[in-house]
């Protein structure tokens, strides 16, 4: 066995971090010396190899008598040192630091006559190393003596304000070696180091008076900078990186839409003229593309796999870049740099987080928890989670979800609902992030209308399995239209696709775009749910025909939604297209009703539609929305109604809806209180439905202003009692018991949820035309 110089240095470092440095140092010297002896004596049997360490090169051949002499000399050397170390081990509470000089001199004297030059060089190196160790240990012992003499050997403070200090000290004594982060913060196994850590890094022990002069100064945040729109995407493409087909797909999309993003930025800049925007430091960690999460998406990019997530992430990256923010992009754990101490996450981050915002997904959130440990709790307000299907507050609140049966594999993170950002605006409790679809200029719009093939249908389904069981209505469609498909296959045509279907195979995006510009009909089979393709088809002048679900699909009756942190009931393949676009661009019917299906196909062939794209899915619409979130959205605000005047609500003319009185507050809030519309739901109705029925949107950020007794009085509820509890339906009124319930935990403010027992109090708001995420006064 041969010890390398790096292995020896590791032994020295370990000796400096323990309570018995001298004994371990001797063991290291002995170990090194024995290894050298073995090398010297055994070298005669091995040939010299290029690139070997100097300590493994072939030694001069020693005679038997000389070898025994070397062995005796080294044995005597170790015995002398061990005797010296027995005395040195008693140095802890004495002032005999001069004994360390004896170690140095002992090492210096080990120069036996007749040894080869290499032993002399090594002995000299050991002597130099001993001097350095001596200096370090003398400084350490001097500091310990000062502390122990002046401060009673670091006794545990008895302070009733810090009741956990003794138990935490016991824990540190037993477990401080369980995570390297403790040593990173200076813990070395002594009570003094435990107290310093527990009072300065964590918060379990009181501040130590004798540490005031060495306390870490508070770091000032970096100066604010103005964000400037940027149209050059070169630096963004470099940051996205290479090596995965998913990244290549995202970069192709960024390049293809670059001109549209630049044009949209100019229009938004004109709209926000003279409006100062702060440049944010933003980390984007795409967790689902990391190797550690399995990355099942990248290998399927060219095989018909789902692309919706990559479409959205590409657009998020581009929007943040074009808005002028300072981006760092991470698609692996190696790139995830958050300034946390090395180790297993047991220690908190003491300095400021190096980012103002972090965009990630559920996979990334789990990785950040493992990476940040305790620091995640402190800094979680900076996190935004890209969440396709949404997370409702009842599933997000860990304690509540566990007690009331809402716990799933994806919820329970105790974030605020608005920190989850969805692909479509289907969950008002969350923020709507979205994506973009390619816009057409006027010339392209006219050409599409001129070149549409009236009897051409394109099927929404790239995987052969999606075609199973669809023969009946496909046969009806085939009577009237030529059916085209884009089903992936490698060598043989998939048997699930009928022979009368013209299958183009998997197409690049620009070729698919050309196919959509010709087709009259884009038909869905019911899956995938809520993808970007229907919006792209509608933007290219297609009519989207989709199946209605009766009963609606949800986590209660459908395997796909089981385990997802939402109780949402999905009434069709694409509820956004059904609700926000509708006829004539979107037609939703029961595919099991052959007569209705036949009649609908004949109707589609008679009507003509123009290309249509909702403003919120244009580049400008997404830039406007993301800008508003970054500059205005405040997570965990403590603002509430101050209690004067007697009621902050007034009745709107000719309505049962209440609004915020203009004289009820003097502070600003976002969304502004001028957008608030307070109403009561029907029994058994959610606030999502109650607000929609009034042409409004439920706004959870405004719940804190209606979670007051005065809101019940303003709505003319007669409360015999007012209780406060954790219930995701509160604030609400129970007519059966004439009881009014206030929400105890702000994390449970929820637009979703209903019960036949309660009429819920609902904070609704207005919204901008084509931009449901923002109220009229939100820009």
N, C-alpha and C positions, 0 to 999 in steps of 0.2 A: 504494500500500500504506500503510495507516494503523496505527501501533502504539498499542495501548491501554495504559492504566496497568497493567493486570494483566500484560500481556506484558512491560512494562518491569521490573516487580517480579520476574518469573520470571528475567530476565537477571541482575538483581542477586543473587538467591539462588544462581544457578548460579556466579556469579563468586566468591562466598564459599566454595563447596565445592571449588574447584580450586586448583591450585598457582600459577596466574598471575592472581590476582584483579584487579590494576591494569589490565593490558592489556585484559582483557575488559570491565572497567567503562568504559574509554574508548570501546571499540567500541559499547557500549550507549548512551553519551551521544551519540556521533556518529550512530548509527542513529536515535535518538529525534529529534535535531535535524533531520536530513535529512527525516524523515517529517513533522515539523512544517512545514518549509519547503514541502514538496510540498502539504501541506494548505492552507497560507496562500495559496500562489500559485494552487492549483487551485480554491480555494473559490469564486472568482468565477464558476465555471461550474456550481456546484451550488446547489440551494435548501436552506434550513435545514429539517430534518425533526424533528418532535417526538420526544423520547426519545433523540436522538443524544447521544453523548459530547461533552463540551465541546471535545475536540480535533478533532471532525469537523464542528463548526458552521461556517457560512459566515464567512470572514474579510472584513475590510474590503478593498475593492478597492485594490490598490496600483498606482501608476504604474510604467511600465517602468523609469525611472531608479531609483526607490526599491526595486524588486524586486532590481535588480542590486546595490544597496547592501547589502541584507539578505544576499544570497548571499556578497558579499565579507566581510562581518562574520563570518558563521558559518564561512566557510573559514578566516579568520584565527584564530577561536576554536579550531577543531579542531587547527590547526597548533601553537598555543601549548600546548594540553593534551598533544599527542603528545610535544612536547619535554620537558615536565615528567614524563611517564610513563616516558620512557626512563631518566631518572634514578631515578625511584621504583622501577622494577623491580629495582634493585640493593640494595634495602633489606634483603633476606632475612637477611644475616649482619652487618649493621651496626647501629649505634645511632642512625642519622640519622632518627629518627621525625618530626623537625620538618619534613621534606620533605612529609609528608602535608598540613601546613598550607598548602603552596604550592598543592596541588590545590584546597583549599577557597577560597583567595584568588583563584586563577585563575578559578574558577567565579563567585565574587562579582563579579569585574571585568567579566564578560561582560554589560554593560548598554549596548549601543550606542545612541547618541542617534538618535532618530527612529523606533525600533521601536514597534510597537503595544503597548498595555498587557499584552496576553496574553503576549508574549515576555518582558516584565519579570517577570510572575508565574511563568512556567515557569523562568526563570533563577534566581529566588529559591528555588523548590522544589528545583532541582538543587543549589543551594548547601547547603540544609538537609540534603538527602540525602547529600551528600558529607561533611558533618560527622559524620553518624551512621555512615557506612561507615568514616570515619577512626577513630572511637572503637572500633568492633568490631575493625578490623585491628590497631590498636595493642595491644589486649588480647591478640589471638591471637599477635602476634609476640613480645610480652613473655613469654607462656607458653612459646612455642617456644624462646626464648633461654635461659630458666631450665632447661628440660629438657635442651636440647642441651649446655649448659655443665656441668650437674651429672651427667649420666648418659651421657656419651660419645656423643651424637647417636643414642641408642636403638639400639645395636648388638644384633644377634641373640644371645641367650644361648646358650652352649654347655653344655647340661645333658644328660647321658646318659639322664636320666629322661624327657626330652621329645625323642625322636629325630626327630619329624616337624616340629618347629618351623621349621627352615630351609626345608623344602619347602613348608610352608604359607605362610610369608612370601613365597616366590616366587609362589605361586598368588595370594595377595592382591594383590601388585603388578600382576599381569597381569589379574586378573578382578574386582577389588573393585567395579567399576561394573556388573557383570552383574546385581546384585540391589539394589534400593533399601534393603533391610533393613540393609546394611552401613553406609550413611550414617545410618540411624536410630540405630545404636549408636555413632555418633561417628567412624566411619572417614572420613578426608578425603584419603586418598592418601599420607599420610606414614608412614614406618616406625614412628614412635611410635604412631600410631593403630592400625596393624596389630597391633603387639605388645600394646597394651591390649586390643584385641578378642580376639586369640587366647589371651590369658591369663585374661581375666575373663568373656567371653561364651562362648567355646568353651574347650577344655582342652588345646590342642596346645603351648602355650608355658608356661614357669614363671611364677608370680606375680612381678610387678615390685615390688621393695622400695619404690620411691618412690611407689607407688600405694596403699600400705596405708591412708593416712589418708583416701583418697577412695573406698575400696572400698564397694560397695553393701551396706548392712546387710541381714542375713537377715530376710526378712519373716516375721512370726509368723502361723501359721494362725489363722483366725477362731475365736473361742471356740465350743465345742460347745453345741448347743441341743437340747432335748428335742423329739422329734416328737410331734405331737398329732393324733389322728384328726380328719378334717374331712369333713362331709357336704354342705356347700354347694358346688355345682359351678359357681357363677356365674363365679368367676375363671378356672376351667379353660376354660370355653366361650369366654371372651374371648381367652385365650391361643391357643387352637386357630386362631382367625382365620377369614377368609372368602375368597371369590374362587375357590374350586375346588369342584366337585361332590363330590370325595372328602372334603373337609373338612366339607361340609354333611352327608354321610352319617355321618361319624364323630360329629358333634355330635348328630345325631338319635339315634344309638345311645346316646351318653352320657346324654342326657336320659331316654330310655326306661328305662334300667336304673338311674337315680340312686337310686331308693328301695331297690332290692335291694342296691346297694353300701353305702348308709347302714346298713341293717339288718345286713349282714355285718360292717361295721366295729365296730358295737356288740358283736356276739358275739365277735369276735376280741379286742377290748379287754378284755372280761371274762375271756377265756382267758389273756391276757398280763398280768393284774392285777399292778401293782407292778413290771413289767418296764420298765426304762428303755430307750427307743429314741432313737437319735441322729438328728436331722434332717440330711439330706444335701442338698447343692447338686447338682442333677441337670440336665444338658442332654439333651433329647430331640431329635435331628436326624433327621427322617424323609426320608432321602435319595431314596427312589424317587418321592416326590411333588414333588421340586424340578424346576423347568423345565430346569435344567442336565443332569439325568439323562434328560430326554425326557418324563417323566411320561405314560406311555401309559395309566395307570390311570384318571385323572380323567375323560377324555372318554368312557370306557366304562361308567361307573357306572350310567347310565340306559339302557344298551344291552346289558345282559346280561353285562358284563365281570366278571372275578373280584373278589370282595369280601373274600376271606379275610384278606388282608394288612391291609386297612383295619379289619376287625373286630378283629384282634389289636392293632393300634396304638391303636385307641380304648380298648381294655380296659387296655393297658399304661399309657396316660396317666392313665386314671381310677384305677387301682390306686396309682400313685405319688402322685397327688394326695390320694386318700383316706387314705393312710398318713401324710400330713402332711409331705411333703418339699417343698423349695423348687425349683420347676420353672421351666425356661426351655424353650420349644418353638420349634423352627426347622424351616421347610419351604422355605427358600431359602438360597442362599449368602450373601445380604445379611444374613440374620439369624444366620448362624453366627459367633458372637463367642467366640473362645477366648483372647484376650489375646496373640496372637502378633504379632510386629512386621510392619509392612506390607512387602509385596514378594512374592517368588516362593517363599518357604519355605526359603531357603538358611540362614537363621539360626535358632538354637534359641531357645525361650522361656526366659528367664532367671528369671523370677519363678514363683511357684506357679500351677498350673492353677486357674482360677476355679471349677472344678467337682470334686466328689468322684467322680461317676460320669457317663458319657456313654452313652446308649442310641442306637444308630443301626443301619443295615443296610449291606449290601455297597456300595451306591451311595454312602451317606454316608461310609463308611470311605475310599473312593477320594477323595472330595471333601476329607475331612479331611487326607489325605496331601498333597494339593496345597496345602492351606491352611496346614498346620502344618510341613511339611517335616521337618527334623531333630527337631523337638519331638515328633513322633508317637512316635518310638522311646522317648523318655524317659518319656512319659506314657501309653503304650498300656495299662498295667495298669488304667487307669480305664475302659476302653472295654468295652461289652457290645454284641454284634452280634446283632440279631434275624435269625435264619436259619431259614427254613421247613423245609428238608430236611436240615439238619445239615452239619457239616464235621468230618471225621475227622483225627486228628493227622498221618497220613502225607501228607495233601494240604495241611495247614496249614504244615508245616515247609518253608520255601522251598528250602533246600539239599537236603534229603532228597527232596523231591518232584521236584526237577529231575534228580537223579542216578538215581532209581529209577522214573521214569515215572508219577508221581502228580500232575504239574503240570497244573492246569486254569485256566480263566479266573477262577475265583472263590476259589481257595485261596491258599496261600503267604504269609499275613500274619504268621506267627510269633507268633501269640497263644497263650495257654493254651486248651486245648479247652473249659474251662468258661466262657470268655468268649463263646462262641457259645450263643445261646439259641433253642430250637426251639419249634415250635407243638405238637408231640406228643412224648412221651418215648420216641422211637425210637432215639436215639443217646446212650447213657450217657456218652460222652466229652464231651458238651455238657450245658449246663444246660437244664432244661425250663421254659420261660416259660409257654406255653399261652395261653388266652383264657377267656371264660366263655360259657355258654349260659343262656338265661333260665330261671329257676326257677319252679315252679308252687306255689301254695298248696294246701291240702287241698281246698278247694272246687273249684278249677280241675281238680285231678286227678280228682275224682269226676265232674265234668261231662264231661270228656274220655272217661272210660271208658263213660259212659252214652250219649254221642252219636257214638261211632265208627261209621263206615259200613263194614261188613264186607267189601264187595266194591269198595272204592275204593282205587286205587293212584295215587301221585304219582311222576312220573319226575324224577330228579336230573339235570338237563341244561338250562341256559338258552340254550345256543347251538345253532342248527339243525344245525351240523356234527356235533355229538355224537350225533345220531340216525341218521347214515348207517350202513348195514349192520346195523341192529338189527331188521330186519323179522321175522326168524324167531322169536325168542323173544318179541317184542311180540305176534305173532299168537297164541302160546300163552297169554300173559297175558290177552289180550283175550277168550279163551273164558270166563274166570272173573271178570274184574274190569273195572270202568269205569276207563279210564286217563285221567289228567289231566296236563297239562304246563304249564310256565311259560316257554315259549320266546319270546324277544324277536323282534318284527318291527315294521316301520314301517307298511307299507300292506297288503301281501299276506301271506296265511298261508304260512309256509315249506313248500315242497314235500317236504322231508325228513320232516316230521311226518305220520304216517298220518291219514287223514280221520276215523277212529273215535276219535282222541284229542281230548279236550276241552282246547283250549289257552287258558289264561287270559292269555297274554302276561306280560310282566315285571310282577311285583307288588311293591308296597311291603311292608316287612318285617311290619307288623301284619296285612296281608291274607294274606301267605304263612303266617303263624303260624296264622291261622284255618283255612287249607286243611290244614295239617299236623295240626291237632287233629281233623279229620274223617277223614283218610285212615288206612286200616289198614296199607298198605304204602308204603314209600319205597324205590324201586329205583334203583340206580346202574348206569351204563353202562360203568364202568371208568375214567372220567375226568370231573372233575378228581381228582387224587390228594389224599388227606389234607386235605380241606377241613372247615370247621366245620358245614356243613349236616347231615351224618348225625347228629352229636351233638344238634343242635337237633331233628331229627325224632324221635330216640329219646326225648328229654326230653318230647316231646309225645305219646308213646304209640304211635309208629309202630314197625313191624318194618323193619329196614334189610336189604335183600337186595342182595348185591354179588357181582361175579364173582371167582373165584379165578384167579390167574395161574400158568400152568404152561408154561414155566419162569418163575420170578419175574422181574419187570422190574428192570433195573439199568443202570448206565452201560455195561455190556458188550454189551447186546442191545437197548436201547431208546433212541430218539432223545431223548425228553424228559429222561432222566437223564444223557445224554452231556454231559460237561463239568462236571457238578456234583461238588463235592469230597467224594464219599462212595462207598463200595463196597457200600452197603446193598442187599440184595435184597428187593424189595417183593413180597410174596406175594399181595396183594389190593389193591383200590382204597383201602381204609382199614384198614391193619394194626392200628392202635390199637383200633378197634372190634372187629376180629376177635380180638385177643389179650386185651385187658383187659375187654371187655364180653361178647362171645360170645352164644351161644344163651340164651334164646329171642329176645333183643332184636336180635341180629345173626346173620344166616345167610350163610355164604360157600360158594358152589358153583361148578361148572363150567358156565357158560352155554352152552357148545357141546354139552353133553349134554342133548338135548331131553327125554329121559325123566326125568332127575334134576330138570330145571327144572320140568316139569309136576307131578311129585310134590311138590316143594317148595311150589309155589303152593297146592296143595290142603291141604298141612299148615298153611300160614300162615292159611288161612281157618278152620281148626278151632281154632287156639289164640288166647288172649287174653293181652295183656301190659299191665302197668302202666307209666306214664311212669317213666323212669329217667334219672338224671344222675349221673355219677361225681362225688364230692366235689371232686376236683381241678379240675373245670370249673365249680364254683360260684364266686360272688363271694368267699365266705369262704375257699374253698380256694386261690384265686389270691392273695388278700391274705396268707394265711398263708405261702405259698411265697415270694412276692416279699419279704415282710418278713424271712424267714429268710436269703435271699440277701444282702440289703442289709446286714443287721446282722452276719452271720457269715462270709460267703464271703471267703476271702483268696486272692488270685491271687499266684502265684510265692512261696509260703512256702518258707523254707529249713529248716523243722523236719524232722529225721530222728531215727532211733533213736540214742541216745547211746552204745550199745555195752555196756550193763550192765543186767541180768544176762546170763549166757552166751547165752540164747535168750529172745526176748521173746514166744514163742508157746507156747500150751498147746492140747492136743487137747480138743475138746468131747466130752462123754460120748456113747458109742455112735455115733461119727461119725468120718469121715476129714477133717472140716473143722477148721481151726485158728482160734483166736481170740487176741486180744491179752491177754497176762497183765496182771492188774490192778497188779502191782508193777513193771512194765517201764518205766513212765514217770511223771513227775510234772508234765508240762506239759499244757496244754489244746490241743485242736485241733478243727477243724470240717471234716467231720463227726467226732464224738468217736470215739476209738479203740475204745471199747466196742462200736461197731457193726461193726468189722472182722471178716470171715470169710474166711480164706485157704484157697484150694483150688487144685488143679492141673487144667487142662483135659485133655481127651483129645487125642491127636494129630489135627491137622486141625480142631480146634474153637476158636472164638474165646472170649474171656472173656465176651462178651455172652451167648452160648449156655450156657457152663459155669455161670455164675451163675444164669441163668434156670432151668436144669435142677435147681438146688438150691433153687428158690423165693426167690432173692435177686436183687439188682441189682448190677452191676459199678460200682464207685466209683473213678474215676481219681484223685481227690484223695488216696487212701490208698496209691497205688502207691509213694510215696517210703519208706513204712515196710516194704514187703516186697521192695524192691530191694536185698537184702542176702544174703550167703552163708548166713546162719543160716536164711533161709526155705527154701532147698533142703534143708538138713539136717533141718529140722522136717518137711518133706514126704517125707523118706527117699529123696531123690535122691542118688546117689553121683557126685560131681563129680570127674573126673580132672583137669579144668582149669576155671578160672573166667576168662572174658573179659568185657571191657566194651566195648560198641560202640553206634553209632547204628543201631538196628533197632526198628521200631515193634512187633515181636512180643516184644521182651525186656521184663522178665526171662522166660526160658524155658529148658527143658532139652531137649537133643538126645540121645535114647537111642542113636542110631547111633554117636555119638562120645563118649558119656558126658561131654558138655561142658555147663557151666552158663553162660548169658549174662546179664549185667547190663546195664541200660539206662544209656547214657552221657549222653543228653540228656533232661531232664525234659519238654521239649516233645513228645517222642515216646511218653510213657506213653499207651497206647491200649488200650481195651477191645475195639475192633474189630480184625479181622485174624486170620488163621489160616494154618497151614502143616502139611502132613503130616509135616514133619521135627521139629516142636516140640510139646512139652507146655508150655503157658503157665502162669505163676504169676498167679493172678487175685485181686485185692482186692475181694471181694464185701461187701455190707452188707444189713442188714434194711431194711424200709421201713414207713411208717405206712399203715394201712388207708385206701385211697382217695387216698393222697398219695404216689405212688411217688418223687417227687423228694426226700423227706425221710426220714431214718431215725427210729426210734422215739424216740431221745433228742435229736433235732436241734432241738427248739424250746426 
